[in-house]
Amino acid sequence: MTVGILRIGVHIPGAHSLKEKRSVLNSLKDQLRGRFNVSVAEVDANETWQRATIGVSTLGNNRAYTEGLLREVTTWIRTTRLVELVGVEEDYF
């Protein structure tokens, strides 16, 4: 069994208030949960308008499956127009 965790830094260019930021992040988190069946939460930069750090985690039978799923998540975030990807950190246990 493997647990995979992503720490994803994003920039939200259209956000001019915390309310706008939350709206974009809620949409992003809902789409990630629906498309990939992963756990998602905002984990840092909570009070910054245009920046956020999102934690994504999943559990799988083997490391290859977990890595593949989290790579798909990263690729999807790169291609979405909701946010701009700034950085990604991966951990597997």
C-alpha positions in Angstrom: 0.0 0.0 0.0 1.3 3.5 -0.9 0.2 6.9 0.2 1.0 9.7 -2.3 1.0 13.4 -1.3 1.4 16.4 -3.5 2.0 20.0 -2.3 1.1 22.2 -5.2 1.8 26.0 -5.3 -0.5 27.9 -7.6 -1.0 31.5 -8.7 -4.6 32.8 -9.2 -4.2 35.8 -11.6 -7.8 36.8 -11.7 -8.3 37.0 -7.9 -8.5 40.5 -6.5 -9.9 39.5 -3.1 -10.0 36.5 -0.8 -13.6 35.9 -1.9 -12.6 35.6 -5.5 -9.6 33.4 -4.5 -11.9 31.0 -2.5 -14.3 30.8 -5.4 -11.6 29.7 -7.8 -10.1 27.3 -5.3 -13.4 25.7 -4.4 -14.0 25.1 -8.1 -10.5 23.6 -8.5 -10.9 21.4 -5.5 -14.3 20.1 -6.5 -13.1 19.3 -10.0 -10.0 17.4 -8.7 -12.2 15.4 -6.3 -14.7 14.5 -9.1 -12.1 13.7 -11.8 -9.5 11.9 -9.8 -11.2 10.8 -6.5 -8.4 12.3 -4.4 -8.4 14.3 -1.1 -7.8 18.0 -1.5 -7.3 20.9 0.9 -5.8 24.4 0.9 -2.8 24.0 3.2 -0.9 27.3 3.1 -1.0 31.0 2.0 -4.5 31.2 3.3 -4.6 35.0 3.5 -2.8 35.8 0.3 -5.1 36.9 -2.6 -3.3 35.4 -5.6 -1.3 32.6 -4.1 -2.3 29.3 -2.6 -0.8 26.0 -1.7 -3.0 22.9 -2.2 -2.4 19.5 -0.7 -3.6 16.5 -2.7 -3.4 12.9 -1.3 -4.3 9.5 -2.5 -3.9 5.9 -1.4 -3.2 3.0 -3.8 -2.3 -0.7 -3.9 1.2 0.0 -5.4 3.5 2.9 -5.9 3.2 2.9 -9.7 -0.6 3.5 -9.6 -0.2 6.2 -7.0 2.5 8.0 -8.9 0.6 7.8 -12.1 -2.5 9.2 -10.6 -0.7 12.1 -9.0 1.1 12.8 -12.3 -2.3 13.0 -14.0 -3.4 15.5 -11.3 -0.3 17.7 -11.9 -0.8 17.5 -15.7 -4.4 18.5 -15.4 -3.6 21.5 -13.2 -1.0 22.6 -15.7 -3.6 22.6 -18.4 -6.5 24.2 -16.5 -7.2 27.9 -17.0 -8.3 28.3 -13.4 -4.8 28.7 -11.9 -1.1 28.8 -12.9 1.1 26.1 -11.5 4.1 27.5 -9.6 5.6 24.4 -8.0 5.0 20.8 -7.1 6.5 18.6 -4.3 5.8 14.9 -4.2 6.1 12.5 -1.2 5.3 8.7 -1.1 5.1 6.5 1.9 
